[in-house]
Amino acid sequence: MGNRFREKLTTGQLVVTTEVCPPKGCDCGQFLATARTLAPLVDAINVTDNQGANMRISPLAAAALLVREGIEPIYQITCRDRNRLALQSDLLGAAALGITNILALTGDHISFGDHPEGKPVFDLDSVQLLDTIARLNNGQDLSGRALDSTPAFFPGAAAAPEAEPFEPTRYKLAKKVASGAAFLQTQAIFDLSKFARFRELVQPLGVKVIAGIIVLKSAGMARYINRNIPGLTVPDELVAELEGSADQLGTGVAIATRLARGLTPLCDGIHLMAMGREDVIPQIVNDLEIN
């Protein structure tokens, strides 16, 4: 299986990605059905790793199922639940299963999810995980011992363009790129001017930037984001636009499309997050007319 995502991104073509959350159970029928619908429209599909610290089926298994279907995954792997042995084992397992695109994340704290009594690990953070991936790509484990065979991962990292203050964020992004991140996938963008500033500030790093766009399903969802998700702020005018709409989901789709159109000249790709309403993704992609 080739790596269309890597090829397009590294040759300067705009990429489109989305994400599908694995099921909370062992039946992946709906997960695969959704992925099959989206696959012709996007270059890769993110497989989330116990998103929000909520337990779901292994993203490694889900990503492997996508590979079996001929669908290119981006395998999200977090440091929250695994120590360095488990992280390396899962990464090598991913390589053996034909999974090469990796999004390296520290992970939401376990206290935010559905098993708050669990013990978090955080043996490594995202920067150290990226360094681990680089070492594996060079044929060694974290102890400096040689691997029997060498993977060829294409690693990326997360970014928060609207975080304030931004200087600590820029410092950590520089460390991520120095540790091997080939692309940055951002949190949801609502302010084009803030993203333009972000892009200018990270330009010297020479890293590809994929802008995140979330579909706001309602004004209530927008207010929830503002109350509960650090680094994200839905502007008052967007909340009001949703509030005054008779079709709030339709308005959220229109807002996402409008943001995507504004962002495409500023970035190397867009990442669409529909949060359970993946059925609206085709409309957004078709309206953009970029595939």
Secondary structure as UniProt FT lines:
FT   HELIX           4..10
FT   TURN            11..12
FT   STRAND          15..20
FT   HELIX           29..38
FT   HELIX           39..41
FT   STRAND          44..47
FT   HELIX           51..53
FT   HELIX           59..68
FT   TURN            69..70
FT   STRAND          73..78
FT   HELIX           84..96
FT   TURN            97..98
FT   STRAND          101..105
FT   HELIX           110..112
FT   TURN            116..117
FT   HELIX           126..137
FT   TURN            138..139
FT   TURN            142..143
FT   STRAND          154..159
FT   TURN            161..162
FT   HELIX           167..178
FT   TURN            179..180
FT   STRAND          183..188
FT   HELIX           192..202
FT   HELIX           203..205
FT   STRAND          208..214
FT   HELIX           219..228
FT   TURN            230..231
FT   HELIX           236..243
FT   HELIX           248..263
FT   HELIX           264..266
FT   STRAND          269..273
FT   TURN            275..276
FT   HELIX           278..280
FT   HELIX           281..288
//
